[in-house]
Amino acid sequence: MKNKWMKIGLVAMMAGLSFGGGIAEAAGVLTIGRREDSTTFDPIKTAQNIDFWVFSNVYDVLIRVDKSGKVLEPGLAESWTVSEDGLTYTFKLRDAKFSDGSPITADDAAYSLLRIRDDEGSLWSDSYQVIDTATQGDDARTLVVKLKTLSAPFLASLAMPGASILSKKGLETMGADAYAENPIASGAFTLKEWRRGDRVILEKNPNFWEASRVSLDGVEWISVPDDNTRMLNVQAGQLDAALFVPFSRVAELKKDPELVVTQDTSTREDHLLINHEHGPLAKKEVREALDMAIDKQAIVDTVTFGLGEVANSYIPKGALYHDDNALQRPYDPEKAKQMLADAGAAGLTLNYVVNAGNEVDEQIAVLLQQQLAKAGVTANLQKVDPSQSWDMLIAGDYDLSVMYWTYDVIDPDQKTTFVLGHDSNMNYMTRYQNEKVKQLVADARIEMDPAKREAMYMEIQKTAKSDVHWIDLYYSPFINVTRKNIENFYQNPLGRFFLEDTVKN
């Protein structure tokens, strides 16, 4: 989902400073530089891009999202039917195997779905409570799922990486912790080695049902936390590819004839989280004033070098049910200053938690600090290691913090539920509370009429925006860079890399 909260350590930072020679030259092995190391290979126990983007090619799901990021297509389930009452889904699984050679059965699929629903360690339990039963049907390749109630986003939720299909026997034999360290793969690649704080090494899974589609022999995901170091590594040929190209480096890297910079359409939105439980921030008028004190276009122009676009809703532009006409408060620091005074919050001082080492986050922090000062607000910047920031948000040890989110499913229910619809994560740690919105989120989940459902999402966006649940900043593309000998290195709008199609010449 999400901000994908980041967890890195000193070891990872040091690992990014240099490489042994010849890594990128390894035949058939694609090396990718990224900021952070993985945290787990247990799909239900993470909500981070750094994990999802890796194991989307280690595990397969029943239903996939295509390259456009807008259409569901068969995965391990080659077909499915829905009962007339909309409560029973019958899936026909294809003839597929796990990386250990064992067959992938309906029993494995049922086990995986019930595990994400019931396991106490699942971060996604709420999204799968709609499942009543999941069982094997007439044969080992027939899965029958019965729902407790109608669910518009159910099929889309099956494409979420957290719902990856795992080996029931493997989990029961090995235990969850051991499985997460040495997973039995159902996808294009299997985990060969995980050097904590350094790299994840994958190798081609010969038992993958689409193995003939895979050109690469393996993939190495290498942690290089420093943005500039990561770019230098790919320029020097020490990496085949690098993620999260800083906006400031795009123009320069595009001039390098040995490199290809890609700007793929994304569902990413950067936003300013506000802790509603902290003093004056509980007042809607104070949050409105903060929104008016921030010049979003200046952030887009200065930080993204014009590559981003001002955001007007938590639902990203181009996504299902996005409100093109959502409220955008004008930039007016003087009015904001007066509003704060009227609300009894003149001279407001706020603790702004910043992910240290992230070039963009640090630039935004300086800009916001300057902009808020014009409205009489003092923002004290607290730079912390990204491994600490998420825990601080959970603890409520912050007033403001910029985070980001990318969709994991094509339906807006997932993000909406996490951000606005329930209390188990304190509405993305903002502590925002609106019972009307919460009920609308629940009602929209079971509304099967697209027109009525769209109307509900328009109302959700309108109300949340009016309440200033957080402050929308900007949308931006996925910007990555590869050496010119790499083909078909692509991210769809949900962030999935189609490495089964990538070629290293």
WONOR-V830578 format. One record per pair of residues at least 12 apart in sequence whose C-alpha atoms are under 6 Angstrom apart, sorted by the first residue. I is the first residue (numbers start at 1). J is the second residue. Records with the same first field share a line. If there is no record, write none. Layout:
I=J + J
This chain:
1=47 + 405 + 406 + 407 + 408
2=404 + 405 + 406
3=403 + 404 + 405
4=48 + 49
5=48 + 390
6=386 + 387
7=386 + 387
8=36 + 387
11=197
12=197 + 198 + 223
13=225
15=198
16=224
24=238 + 239 + 240
28=216 + 217
29=217 + 218 + 219
30=219
31=219 + 220 + 239 + 240
32=221 + 222 + 241 + 242
33=222 + 223 + 224 + 242
34=223 + 224 + 243
35=223 + 224 + 225
36=223 + 225
37=197 + 223
38=50 + 51
41=180
42=180
43=162
44=116 + 122 + 162
45=122 + 123
52=161
53=496
57=187 + 188 + 189
58=185 + 187 + 188 + 189 + 190
59=164 + 185 + 186 + 187
60=164 + 186 + 187
61=75 + 76 + 159 + 164 + 165
62=75 + 76 + 77
63=75 + 158 + 159
64=159
67=492
69=492 + 493
76=93 + 94
77=91 + 92 + 93 + 94
78=92 + 93 + 94
79=91 + 92
87=146 + 147
88=145 + 146
89=144 + 145
90=143 + 144
91=142 + 143
92=141 + 142
93=141
96=209
97=207
98=185 + 186
99=184 + 185 + 207
105=140 + 141
106=136 + 140 + 141 + 142 + 143
107=136
108=167 + 168
109=165
110=134 + 135
112=165 + 166
117=129
130=147 + 148
131=147 + 148
132=146 + 147 + 148
133=145 + 146
150=446
151=445 + 446
152=445 + 446 + 448
153=411
156=409
160=408 + 409
187=208
188=205 + 208
189=202 + 203 + 204 + 205
190=202 + 203 + 205
198=222 + 223
199=221 + 222 + 223
200=220 + 221
201=220
202=218 + 219
203=217 + 218
204=217 + 218
214=500
215=503
240=482 + 483
241=481 + 482
242=480 + 481
243=480
244=479 + 480
245=479 + 480
247=304
258=483 + 484
259=482 + 483 + 484
260=481 + 482 + 484
261=480 + 481
262=479 + 480
263=477 + 478 + 479
264=477 + 478
265=477 + 493
266=477 + 478 + 493
267=316 + 406 + 407 + 493
268=405 + 406 + 475
269=404 + 405 + 474 + 475
270=403 + 404 + 473 + 474
271=402 + 403 + 471 + 472 + 473
272=401 + 402 + 470 + 471
273=400 + 401 + 402 + 470
274=399 + 400 + 430 + 470
275=399 + 430
276=430 + 431 + 432
286=340
289=336
292=329 + 330 + 331 + 332 + 336
293=331 + 332 + 333 + 336 + 372
294=371
295=331
296=473
308=475 + 476
309=474 + 475
310=473 + 474
311=472 + 473 + 474 + 475
312=326 + 328
321=454
333=374 + 375
336=375
337=375
347=376 + 377
348=377
349=377 + 378 + 379
350=379 + 399
351=379 + 380 + 398 + 399
352=380 + 381 + 382 + 399 + 400 + 401
353=382 + 401
354=382 + 383
355=383 + 384 + 385 + 386
356=383 + 384 + 385
393=429
394=429
407=494
408=494
421=438 + 441
432=469
437=460
485=505
486=503 + 504
487=502 + 503
488=502
489=502
